[in-house]
Amino acid sequence: MPRYAPSALGHIPEHLGIERAPAGTAWVVLSRLGLAAGSRLLVLGGSGGVGLFLLQLAAAAGVVTIGVGRRAMHDQMIGLGAAACIDYVREDAARRTLTLVGGPVDAMADLTGGTLAAALPALRPVISHVLPLAAAAKAHRIPEGRHAGGKIVLDVTGS
Ligand SMILES: NC(=O)c1ccc[n+]([C@@H]2O[C@H](COP(=O)([O-])OP(=O)(O)OC[C@H]3O[C@@H](n4cnc5c(N)ncnc54)[C@H](OP(=O)(O)O)[C@@H]3O)[C@@H](O)[C@H]2O)c1
């Protein structure tokens, strides 16, 4: 279960209710992109909870969207305002977009979390100490007074 800092949380506006809460996220995404009417927006994960709201909000703002999601969701995406859909299971979304639009899009929203997830294994952990659980008190003392130089790991496997 992910944990969030209180500053990263907010109340769901009463008029949205829990069912429409993802619309708030979609609204933030669209606002930050600042697209003018007629712009072209590629929505990766357009078939998801946030994506289906983003397609509707974008359509209301006159933004032309291409929704990327599995085939079974295409009719719904089109019904909610997508100008076209791409099936990420069978198609290369980037190539198909270029073919559909005849050039690059103006913006892309990635609601799949995929980019970051794919990058995580490539991140290098910086660990300064690996200590047994019995040395927990020492592990607490290391960062006191100076920078630890990396993460301190307590190895509980030998406990
Ligand atoms: N829901 C919220 O209120 C909320 C609030 C804040 C932040 N967020 C963040 O916003 C993001 C989206 O949330 P969500 O609730 O919309 O998630 P979701 O309902 O799981 O939607 C993700 C969608 O992405 C599709 N997808 C998966 N792999 C894809 C790929 N390679 N290319 C294109 N589409 C792909 C999924 O399709 P399949 O069904 O085929 O897998 C699914 O429809 C997440 O990162 C979430 O943490 C959500």
The ligand as a Gaussian input file, in Angstrom:
#p B3LYP/6-31G(d) Opt

LIG

0 1
 N       -8.002000       7.111000      -9.946000
 C       -7.640000       8.207000      -9.286000
 O       -8.446000       8.888000      -8.656000
 C       -6.193000       8.684000      -9.317000
 C       -5.849000       9.770000      -8.525000
 C       -4.523000      10.252000      -8.565000
 C       -3.586000       9.617000      -9.380000
 N       -3.959000       8.534000     -10.123000
 C       -2.937000       7.918000     -10.966000
 O       -3.363000       8.025000     -12.326000
 C       -2.944000       6.866000     -13.041000
 C       -4.152000       6.193000     -13.676000
 O       -5.051000       5.809000     -12.657000
 P       -6.401000       5.052000     -13.037000
 O       -7.216000       5.021000     -11.799000
 O       -6.977000       5.650000     -14.279000
 O       -5.830000       3.583000     -13.354000
 P       -6.555000       2.434000     -14.192000
 O       -8.025000       2.539000     -14.063000
 O       -5.883000       1.157000     -13.823000
 O       -6.198000       2.807000     -15.697000
 C       -5.001000       2.488000     -16.327000
 C       -5.375000       2.117000     -17.748000
 O       -4.159000       1.993000     -18.494000
 C       -4.358000       0.918000     -19.399000
 N       -3.059000       0.439000     -19.818000
 C       -2.263000      -0.458000     -19.210000
 N       -1.130000      -0.621000     -19.910000
 C       -1.208000       0.204000     -20.975000
 C       -0.353000       0.495000     -22.073000
 N        0.850000      -0.097000     -22.208000
 N       -0.753000       1.409000     -22.988000
 C       -1.945000       2.009000     -22.861000
 N       -2.825000       1.775000     -21.853000
 C       -2.450000       0.872000     -20.920000
 C       -5.155000      -0.095000     -18.600000
 O       -5.776000      -0.970000     -19.476000
 P       -5.991000      -2.541000     -19.118000
 O       -7.291000      -2.603000     -18.435000
 O       -5.975000      -3.183000     -20.444000
 O       -4.837000      -2.978000     -18.259000
 C       -6.122000       0.789000     -17.847000
 O       -7.305000       0.986000     -18.567000
 C       -2.229000       5.964000     -12.034000
 O       -0.843000       6.193000     -12.142000
 C       -2.772000       6.431000     -10.713000
 O       -1.865000       6.199000      -9.654000
 C       -5.232000       8.067000     -10.114000

